[in-house]
Amino acid sequence: MRYQTVHFVVYAMDSGEVKPVRLGTTVSRRIGGAVVRNRVKRRVRECFRKDLRTLLPAGTDLVVIARAGTGELTSPAIVRELTTATLNLRERIKVSG
């Protein structure tokens, strides 16, 4: 399942196994230099660790792809967008599962 925000594309998939929720991130060079890309990845991981992991059922794999403009976002803005996407995907996982 996929959900798209202004700055992110988020995919969620139920792996079918009972295991912890996992995160994958992709931040391309279009976002910025290495410093900017690594900052975005750190912020996404922190958002996942603090907020998103508990929103998804066990066994879910979450992939976050950063889009243009993500490098200029503040941490609270990243949290808002990813929380919105995750809540939407959670509801869709419940309906299909």
N, C-alpha and C positions, 0 to 999 in steps of 0.2 A: 504494500500500500504506500501511496505517496501523498505528501502534502507540501505545498509550495507557499512560501511567504515571500516578502519583498527581497530578503537577503539570504534565504536558505531554501534548499530542497531537502526534505526529510523523508526517508524511507523507513518503514517498519515491517518486520517479518517475524512471524512466530516460527521458531526453529523446530517446534514439535518435541523438544526435549525439556526436561526440568533442569534448568541451569540458570545462573544469574543473567540479568539483562546486560547486554553488551553494547558498546558504542564503537562506531567507525567514523572517521572524519576525513574529508577531502577538501583541501584548500589549495587551489591552483595558483600559478604565478600571476594570473590576472588580478588577483586580490592585492598583491603588493610584493615587496621584497621579503626575504627570509624572516626578518624581524617581525614584520606585520603578520605574515602567515603563521608563524609560531605563536604570536600573541593571540590570534583568533583561535587557534587550536587549543591553547591553554584555557581560554575563556569558555569555550564550548565544553571541554572536559570538566571544568569546575561546575558549570551549570548542570551538566549531567550528574555529577557526583552529589551535588547538594539538593537538586530539585527534581530532575527528570527520572532518575532511576526508580524512585518509589511510585511514580505514576503509571508505570507499565507492568503488565503481568510477567511473571518469571518465564524465561525462555524466549524473550523478545530480543531481536537484534535491531538496533537503531543505527542508521547511517545518515550523517549530516553532511551535506555538500554546501559549501559557502559560495555565494554569488557575488557579483560586483557590488562594491560599496560596503561590504562587511567589515573591512579594515577600519572604517571610521566610526563604527558603532561603539557605544559604551557598554559596559557589562550588563547594566539593568535592561538595556534595549535587547541585547542578545537573549537574556533570560526570558523576557516577555515574548519574543517571537518564537523561541524554541518551546516554551511552555504551551503556547497556543497550538503549535503544530503537534506536540506530543499528546495533548488532551484530545485533539481531533482524531488522531490516529488511534488512540486508545479506544475511543467509542467505535471506530470502524473495525477494530480487531474484535471487540466484544460482539458486534453484530454478525461478523462473518464466522466467528468461532463458535 
